[in-house]
Amino acid sequence: MDRDSRKVTEEVWLICPNWTEVRRFTKNKNNKDKFFEYMFIDSGIVIGAHGDKPPLMKTRKEIKIDDARKEYQKLITAGWQVTEPKWYL
């Protein structure tokens, strides 16, 4: 695992190569598990011609932080890029 995938500790946003989908990785700060840390991965589709509107959130999953880092690295390898936050909760 490279050093960039270790940065997935609090929150990071990725956008796909054709700018139609975003993913937000956020640490679950309310985790009750004493042995593992978990992250939420929110997925959304870009709305508007140039992403001028917040993405439409489609899915949310919660996975162990090590698995989230692997998924992050897989997406980066596939051409996804780090981007600015696209919606605010």
C-alpha positions as CSV (number, residue, x, y, z in Angstrom):
1,M,0.0,0.0,0.0
2,D,1.4,3.4,-0.9
3,R,1.6,6.4,1.3
4,D,-1.4,8.1,-0.3
5,S,-3.8,5.3,0.7
6,R,-2.7,5.8,4.3
7,K,-4.1,9.4,4.1
8,V,-7.6,7.9,4.2
9,T,-8.1,8.5,7.9
10,E,-10.8,11.2,8.3
11,E,-12.4,12.3,5.0
12,V,-11.4,12.3,1.4
13,W,-13.3,12.8,-1.9
14,L,-12.7,11.1,-5.2
15,I,-14.2,11.7,-8.6
16,C,-14.2,9.2,-11.5
17,P,-12.2,9.8,-14.7
18,N,-15.3,10.8,-16.7
19,W,-16.6,13.1,-14.0
20,T,-19.9,11.3,-13.5
21,E,-19.5,9.8,-10.1
22,V,-18.0,10.8,-6.7
23,R,-17.1,8.9,-3.6
24,R,-16.7,10.3,-0.1
25,F,-14.7,8.3,2.4
26,T,-15.4,9.4,6.0
27,K,-14.3,7.9,9.3
28,N,-17.1,6.6,11.5
29,K,-16.4,8.6,14.6
30,N,-19.3,6.9,16.5
31,N,-17.9,3.4,16.1
32,K,-18.6,1.1,19.0
33,D,-16.2,-1.6,18.0
34,K,-13.2,-1.7,20.2
35,F,-11.0,-3.7,17.9
36,F,-11.6,-2.2,14.4
37,E,-12.1,1.2,13.0
38,Y,-14.7,1.7,10.3
39,M,-15.3,4.2,7.4
40,F,-18.4,5.2,5.5
41,I,-18.1,5.2,1.7
42,D,-20.8,7.4,0.2
43,S,-21.4,7.3,-3.6
44,G,-23.2,9.8,-5.7
45,I,-23.7,10.8,-9.3
46,V,-22.8,14.2,-10.7
47,I,-25.8,16.4,-11.5
48,G,-25.7,19.2,-14.1
49,A,-23.5,19.8,-17.1
50,H,-20.4,20.7,-15.2
51,G,-21.2,19.4,-11.8
52,D,-22.6,22.8,-10.9
53,K,-25.1,21.1,-8.5
54,P,-24.4,18.8,-5.6
55,P,-24.2,15.1,-6.6
56,L,-27.2,12.9,-5.9
57,M,-26.3,10.6,-3.1
58,K,-27.0,7.0,-4.1
59,T,-25.4,4.6,-1.6
60,R,-23.6,4.4,1.7
61,K,-21.7,1.5,3.0
62,E,-19.7,1.0,6.2
63,I,-16.5,-1.1,6.0
64,K,-13.3,-1.6,8.0
65,I,-10.8,1.1,7.6
66,D,-8.2,-1.2,6.0
67,D,-10.7,-2.4,3.4
68,A,-11.6,1.3,2.7
69,R,-7.9,2.0,2.1
70,K,-7.8,-0.9,-0.3
71,E,-10.8,0.4,-2.2
72,Y,-9.4,3.9,-2.3
73,Q,-6.2,2.6,-3.8
74,K,-8.1,0.5,-6.3
75,L,-10.0,3.6,-7.4
76,I,-6.8,5.8,-7.6
77,T,-5.2,3.1,-9.8
78,A,-8.3,3.1,-12.0
79,G,-7.9,6.8,-12.7
80,W,-10.1,8.4,-10.0
81,Q,-8.7,11.7,-8.6
82,V,-8.9,13.4,-5.3
83,T,-11.4,16.3,-5.5
84,E,-12.9,19.0,-3.3
85,P,-16.0,18.2,-1.2
86,K,-19.1,18.1,-3.4
87,W,-21.8,18.1,-0.8
88,Y,-22.1,19.0,2.8
89,L,-24.1,17.2,5.5
